[in-house]
Amino acid sequence: MTADPQDESPRAAIGRFQTATDQATPVPAKLLQATLNDAAVDPAHGDPLPPLWHWLYFLPDATMSNVGSDGHPKRGGFLPAVPLERRMWAGGRLTFHDDGLRVGDILTKDSEILDVQEKSGKAGDMVFVTVRHRVSSPRGLSVEEEQDIVYIAMPTTFKPPPPQEAPADPAWRDDLTIDPVRLFRYSALTFNGHRIHYDRRYAMDVEKYPGLVVHGPLQAMLLMESARRHVPSGRVASYSFRGVRPLFDFDTVALHGYGRDDGGHDLMTVNGDGLIGMKATVHWAEA
């Protein structure tokens, strides 16, 4: 008899492996450009796919009967069946190789669960899952990525984490409009059904947020695009990001960049109170 994955310890998922294929078709890239950068661009086959834009592909394909009440696929499957209700993408680390991905490429993604850690803290019980992805094109390995996913119990009230103020005098600042339309479009492009990003009643009544939540990956992409605009000659070698504090659709948001002694840049999303939402670091390849 095969064990029910819902009854397994979450750590039983360590070492689980899967492979997927997809094609980097141009339409999602065109629509993301319009959503992130307000630009009308028609990418052609062979054009470089910008860093992080592989998130447009290999999308979840759970049928409606396999979608949970939060809009995510039901727990279990490739990810461990963690018995905690709230799931968040907490951060990640990526390395980009020389050739990169191109529009039209047939892509392969190998994924493995590297670690599962069960912890207790001020927020109660938590489970941290680290997943490694390797994305390849016909030219070879292009992106190596580790994602950190955290599971916690559903809260009874919204308790924001301790505030972290953004440093003064950024090297650049881009002001950004966040609204429900941008959040909905990003959810649609990434086939992200999590209701906290578009269903205000669910976000506030069930998950106890004060408004619609800005996606962590959306913040990571906006910061990356800001860095690429301000360092147009740079080729991204590595990128890391970590969520610090939720941002909401009613927030005034700015994208800050700060120079580093090693030639890279620290990046931050910052709300209208000067508090950091996400921290990221980009390192550029040597010319």
VEXDREN-2710 file (C-alpha; in Angstrom, 1 decimal):
% VEXDREN-2710
k/r/px/py/pz
1/MET/0.0/0.0/0.0
2/THR/1.3/3.5/-0.9
3/ALA/1.4/6.0/1.9
4/ASP/-1.0/9.0/1.7
5/PRO/1.3/12.0/1.2
6/GLN/-0.9/13.9/3.6
7/ASP/0.1/11.6/6.4
8/GLU/3.9/11.9/5.7
9/SER/6.3/13.9/7.8
10/PRO/7.1/17.1/5.8
11/ARG/10.8/16.1/5.9
12/ALA/10.0/12.9/3.9
13/ALA/9.9/15.2/0.9
14/ILE/13.6/15.9/1.0
15/GLY/15.2/14.7/-2.2
16/ARG/12.0/14.7/-4.1
17/PHE/12.8/15.5/-7.8
18/GLN/10.8/16.4/-10.9
19/THR/11.5/17.6/-14.4
20/ALA/9.3/19.8/-16.6
21/THR/9.5/21.3/-20.1
22/ASP/8.0/24.4/-21.5
23/GLN/8.6/26.9/-24.3
24/ALA/9.5/30.6/-23.8
25/THR/6.7/31.9/-26.0
26/PRO/6.7/35.6/-26.7
27/VAL/3.2/36.7/-25.7
28/PRO/3.7/36.3/-21.9
29/ALA/6.9/38.3/-22.2
30/LYS/5.0/41.1/-24.1
31/LEU/2.3/41.2/-21.5
32/LEU/4.7/41.2/-18.5
33/GLN/6.6/44.1/-20.2
34/ALA/3.3/46.0/-20.3
35/THR/2.6/45.2/-16.7
36/LEU/6.1/46.0/-15.2
37/ASN/7.4/48.7/-17.4
38/ASP/4.4/50.2/-19.2
39/ALA/6.1/49.4/-22.4
40/ALA/4.6/48.2/-25.7
41/VAL/7.3/45.7/-26.9
42/ASP/6.9/42.8/-29.3
43/PRO/9.6/40.3/-28.4
44/ALA/10.9/38.3/-31.3
45/HIS/12.2/34.7/-31.3
46/GLY/15.8/34.8/-30.3
47/ASP/15.6/38.0/-28.2
48/PRO/17.1/37.6/-24.7
49/LEU/14.6/36.8/-22.0
50/PRO/15.3/39.2/-19.1
51/PRO/16.5/37.8/-15.7
52/LEU/13.7/36.3/-13.6
53/TRP/11.3/36.1/-16.5
54/HIS/11.5/32.3/-16.6
55/TRP/8.9/32.7/-13.8
56/LEU/6.4/33.2/-16.7
57/TYR/6.8/29.6/-17.6
58/PHE/6.4/26.1/-16.0
59/LEU/3.1/27.4/-14.4
60/PRO/1.0/25.3/-12.0
61/ASP/-1.7/23.3/-13.7
62/ALA/-3.9/22.0/-10.9
63/THR/-7.4/21.4/-12.0
64/MET/-10.2/23.3/-10.1
65/SER/-10.9/20.2/-8.0
66/ASN/-7.3/20.2/-6.8
67/VAL/-7.3/23.9/-5.8
68/GLY/-7.5/24.6/-2.0
69/SER/-9.6/27.3/-0.3
70/ASP/-6.7/29.8/-0.5
71/GLY/-6.4/29.5/-4.3
72/HIS/-3.2/27.5/-4.2
73/PRO/-3.0/23.9/-5.4
74/LYS/-3.9/21.6/-2.5
75/ARG/-1.0/20.7/-0.2
76/GLY/0.9/17.6/-1.2
77/GLY/2.2/16.6/-4.6
78/PHE/5.8/17.8/-5.3
79/LEU/5.8/20.1/-2.3
80/PRO/5.4/18.5/1.1
81/ALA/2.0/18.2/2.7
82/VAL/2.6/20.7/5.4
83/PRO/-0.3/20.9/7.9
84/LEU/-0.1/24.7/8.2
85/GLU/-2.5/26.9/6.3
86/ARG/-0.6/29.9/5.2
87/ARG/2.1/29.6/2.6
88/MET/4.5/32.3/1.5
89/TRP/7.4/32.6/-0.9
90/ALA/9.9/34.2/1.5
91/GLY/12.9/34.7/-0.8
92/GLY/15.4/33.2/-3.1
93/ARG/18.9/33.1/-4.6
94/LEU/19.7/32.9/-8.3
95/THR/22.8/32.6/-10.5
96/PHE/22.6/33.4/-14.2
97/HIS/24.9/31.9/-16.8
98/ASP/26.4/33.6/-19.8
99/ASP/24.2/32.6/-22.7
100/GLY/20.9/33.1/-20.9
101/LEU/17.4/32.3/-22.0
102/ARG/15.9/33.5/-25.3
103/VAL/12.4/33.9/-26.5
104/GLY/11.3/30.8/-28.4
105/ASP/13.6/28.5/-26.5
106/ILE/12.4/25.0/-25.4
107/LEU/13.2/25.1/-21.7
108/THR/13.8/22.3/-19.2
109/LYS/13.5/22.7/-15.4
110/ASP/14.9/20.2/-13.0
111/SER/13.5/20.7/-9.4
112/GLU/14.6/19.1/-6.2
113/ILE/13.5/19.7/-2.5
114/LEU/16.8/20.3/-0.7
115/ASP/15.6/20.8/2.8
116/VAL/12.6/21.0/5.1
117/GLN/13.0/22.5/8.6
118/GLU/10.3/22.6/11.2
119/LYS/10.8/25.4/13.8
120/SER/8.9/27.3/16.4
121/GLY/9.2/31.1/17.0
122/LYS/7.2/34.2/18.1
123/ALA/4.9/33.5/15.2
124/GLY/4.3/29.9/16.3
125/ASP/5.1/26.8/14.4
126/MET/6.8/27.3/11.0
127/VAL/8.0/25.0/8.3
128/PHE/10.7/26.2/5.9
129/VAL/11.1/24.4/2.6
130/THR/14.1/25.0/0.3
131/VAL/13.6/24.1/-3.4
132/ARG/16.4/24.1/-6.0
133/HIS/15.6/24.6/-9.7
134/ARG/17.9/24.4/-12.7
135/VAL/16.6/25.9/-15.9
136/SER/18.3/24.9/-19.2
137/SER/17.9/26.0/-22.8
138/PRO/19.2/24.2/-25.9
139/ARG/22.6/26.0/-25.2
140/GLY/22.9/24.4/-21.7
141/LEU/22.3/25.4/-18.1
142/SER/21.1/29.0/-17.8
143/VAL/19.6/29.6/-14.4
144/GLU/20.3/28.0/-11.0
145/GLU/17.8/29.0/-8.4
146/GLU/16.9/28.3/-4.8
147/GLN/13.5/29.3/-3.4
148/ASP/12.6/29.5/0.3
149/ILE/9.0/28.8/1.1
150/VAL/7.6/29.2/4.6
151/TYR/4.4/27.8/6.0
152/ILE/2.7/29.2/9.2
153/ALA/-0.6/28.7/10.9
154/MET/-3.5/31.1/9.8
155/PRO/-3.3/34.1/12.2
156/THR/-6.2/35.6/14.1
157/THR/-5.0/39.2/13.7
158/PHE/-2.5/41.0/11.5
159/LYS/0.8/41.4/13.4
160/PRO/3.4/43.1/11.2
161/PRO/7.0/42.2/11.7
162/PRO/9.3/44.7/13.4
163/PRO/9.8/47.8/11.1
164/GLN/13.1/48.3/9.2
165/GLU/13.7/51.8/7.9
166/ALA/15.3/52.3/4.5
167/PRO/18.7/54.0/4.5
168/ALA/18.7/57.6/3.4
169/ASP/20.2/58.9/0.1
170/PRO/19.7/56.0/-2.3
171/ALA/21.7/56.1/-5.6
172/TRP/18.4/56.0/-7.3
173/ARG/14.7/56.0/-6.5
174/ASP/11.8/55.0/-8.8
175/ASP/8.3/55.8/-7.6
176/LEU/5.7/53.1/-8.4
177/THR/2.0/52.9/-8.6
178/ILE/0.6/49.7/-7.0
179/ASP/-3.1/49.0/-7.5
180/PRO/-5.4/46.0/-7.8
181/VAL/-5.2/45.9/-11.6
182/ARG/-1.4/45.5/-11.5
183/LEU/-1.7/42.8/-8.9
184/PHE/-4.4/41.0/-10.9
185/ARG/-2.5/41.1/-14.1
186/TYR/0.6/39.7/-12.4
187/SER/-1.4/36.9/-10.8
188/ALA/-2.9/36.1/-14.2
189/LEU/0.5/36.0/-16.0
190/THR/2.0/33.7/-13.4
191/PHE/-1.2/31.7/-12.9
192/ASN/-1.0/32.4/-9.2
193/GLY/-4.4/31.7/-7.7
194/HIS/-3.6/32.8/-4.2
195/ARG/-6.6/34.9/-3.2
196/ILE/-4.7/37.4/-1.0
197/HIS/-3.6/39.2/-4.2
198/TYR/-7.1/39.8/-5.8
199/ASP/-9.8/38.8/-3.3
200/ARG/-10.0/41.6/-0.8
201/ARG/-12.6/40.0/1.4
202/TYR/-10.6/36.8/1.6
203/ALA/-7.4/38.6/2.3
204/MET/-8.8/40.6/5.1
205/ASP/-11.4/38.2/6.7
206/VAL/-9.5/34.9/6.4
207/GLU/-5.8/35.7/6.3
208/LYS/-6.2/38.9/8.3
209/TYR/-4.2/41.3/6.1
210/PRO/-5.3/44.9/6.0
211/GLY/-5.6/44.9/2.2
212/LEU/-4.5/43.1/-1.0
213/VAL/-0.9/41.8/-0.7
214/VAL/1.8/42.7/-3.3
215/HIS/3.4/39.4/-4.5
216/GLY/6.9/38.8/-3.4
217/PRO/8.0/37.7/-6.9
218/LEU/6.4/40.9/-8.3
219/GLN/8.5/43.0/-6.0
220/ALA/11.6/41.0/-6.9
221/MET/10.9/41.5/-10.6
222/LEU/10.2/45.3/-10.2
223/LEU/13.5/45.7/-8.3
224/MET/15.4/43.8/-10.9
225/GLU/13.9/45.9/-13.7
226/SER/14.7/49.1/-11.8
227/ALA/18.4/48.0/-11.5
228/ARG/18.6/47.1/-15.2
229/ARG/17.3/50.5/-16.1
230/HIS/19.8/52.3/-13.9
231/VAL/22.8/50.0/-14.9
232/PRO/21.9/49.4/-18.6
233/SER/25.4/48.1/-19.4
234/GLY/25.4/45.5/-16.7
235/ARG/24.8/41.8/-17.2
236/VAL/23.3/40.2/-14.1
237/ALA/25.5/37.5/-12.6
238/SER/23.5/36.7/-9.4
239/TYR/20.5/38.0/-7.5
240/SER/19.1/37.3/-4.1
241/PHE/16.0/38.7/-2.4
242/ARG/14.1/38.3/0.9
243/GLY/10.7/39.5/2.1
244/VAL/10.9/41.8/5.2
245/ARG/7.4/43.2/5.5
246/PRO/4.2/42.9/3.5
247/LEU/3.3/45.6/1.0
248/PHE/-0.4/46.3/0.2
249/ASP/-2.3/47.7/-2.7
250/PHE/-3.0/51.0/-0.8
251/ASP/0.7/51.6/-0.1
252/THR/2.8/54.2/-1.9
253/VAL/5.8/52.3/-3.1
254/ALA/9.3/53.3/-4.2
255/LEU/12.2/51.2/-5.6
256/HIS/15.5/52.2/-4.0
257/GLY/19.0/51.3/-5.3
258/TYR/22.2/51.6/-3.2
259/GLY/25.8/51.1/-4.5
260/ARG/27.9/48.4/-2.8
261/ASP/31.7/48.3/-2.3
262/ASP/31.9/45.2/-4.4
263/GLY/30.4/46.9/-7.4
264/GLY/26.9/45.4/-7.0
265/HIS/23.8/47.1/-5.7
266/ASP/21.4/46.6/-2.8
267/LEU/17.8/47.1/-3.7
268/MET/14.7/47.7/-1.6
269/THR/11.0/48.2/-2.0
270/VAL/10.0/51.0/0.4
271/ASN/6.5/52.0/1.5
272/GLY/5.2/55.5/2.2
273/ASP/6.3/55.4/5.8
274/GLY/9.9/54.7/4.7
275/LEU/9.7/51.0/5.8
276/ILE/11.4/48.2/3.8
277/GLY/9.1/45.6/2.1
278/MET/11.8/43.6/0.4
279/LYS/15.5/43.5/0.3
280/ALA/17.5/42.3/-2.7
281/THR/21.1/42.3/-3.9
282/VAL/22.2/42.2/-7.6
283/HIS/25.8/41.4/-8.6
284/TRP/27.0/42.2/-12.2
285/ALA/29.2/40.1/-14.3
286/GLU/32.7/41.4/-15.0
287/ALA/33.0/42.9/-18.4
END
